[in-house]
Amino acid sequence: MRISKDKLRLVTSLTAEEINHIKSLYPAKRKNPYFYYSYYQSKPNFFAVWLLPKKQYVYRHFNAMLSFNPANPPFEALEIFNMIDPERWKVSRLDIAFDFLTPYDDCFLLPPPTNLKISRYDSTLYYGAVNSQCTVCQYDKQKQLKEVKSIDSVPLTRIEFRFKPKLKPITEYGWEDFKKMAGYHFIPDTHEMTGLRCLLKSITSGKREWRGIRRNDRQKITATVKSQTADMLTMFLTHIEGGIDSFMLDGLIMTPNEHELDYKNVG
């Protein structure tokens, strides 16, 4: 299993000097309906930066937004991030990805015992409403790599927690900010679920819907899954050894020497 930050969107309030510095490095490339300045890069690695919101009330919260994939961060995004102290950056979206070396059809994700909205697009399962503070996505990562990037990989299933929290400095995150993970349990191999394997596979494959399962069967599945697996918050905290500060900033902080070297390489 591998756990990583898969997408990070940050906001902050920059000074006029800091804004002008970003503009000098990355001249605006595209128009945006919400910001006066917008720069977007898709290759070789995605990152985007937006400056100067068009709606005045947004200025009470921020005047700059930065988005990139922290699992493979481009130099440009790191350069902007390291322009100011980390505590000045606030998180507006954070995706945490769990990658399991298991075929998609052999796994099962148990949702929390609520009236959670569960929807499906193609073979991808979505848990939670789009505009909620946390949605969960379950999909075949092996299939995605093949179709999108023509990459052949080992069997790979991804469970992705997509957090859209109230704005909070990236340096102030604690375990409670991830507590919604505690409602989920993941079974990477349903072969061990005697008597339930066919039923679980039918749910993952879309032949049956979780809400359409009889109440007695749902209760049996829930009891069996919870008896065999820890919840995903426990898995997360165990994997990072409780070091949330280190996890949040991992791969983002550049030393002065690294910054100077990378700048020379880019130049």
Sequence and secondary structure as in RCSB ss.txt:
>XXXX:A:sequence
MRISKDKLRLVTSLTAEEINHIKSLYPAKRKNPYFYYSYYQSKPNFFAVWLLPKKQYVYRHFNAMLSFNPANPPF
EALEIFNMIDPERWKVSRLDIAFDFLTPYDDCFLLPPPTNLKISRYDSTLYYGAVNSQCTVCQYDKQKQLKEVKS
IDSVPLTRIEFRFKPKLKPITEYGWEDFKKMAGYHFIPDTHEMTGLRCLLKSITSGKREWRGIRRNDRQKITATV
KSQTADMLTMFLTHIEGGIDSFMLDGLIMTPNEHELDYKNVG
>XXXX:A:secstr
 EEEEEEEEEEE   HHHHHHHHHHS   S  SSEEEEEEE SSS EEEEEEESSGGGGGT SEEEEE TTS  H
HHHHHHTTS GGG EEEEEEEEEEESS GGG EEE  SS   EEEETTEEEES TTSSEEEEEEEHHHHHHHHH 
   S  EEEEEEE  S EEGGG  GGGGGGGGG EEES GGGSTTTHHHHHHHHHTSS GGGS HHHHHHHHHHH
HHH  BHHHHHHHHTTT HHHHHHTTT   HHHHHHHHHHH 
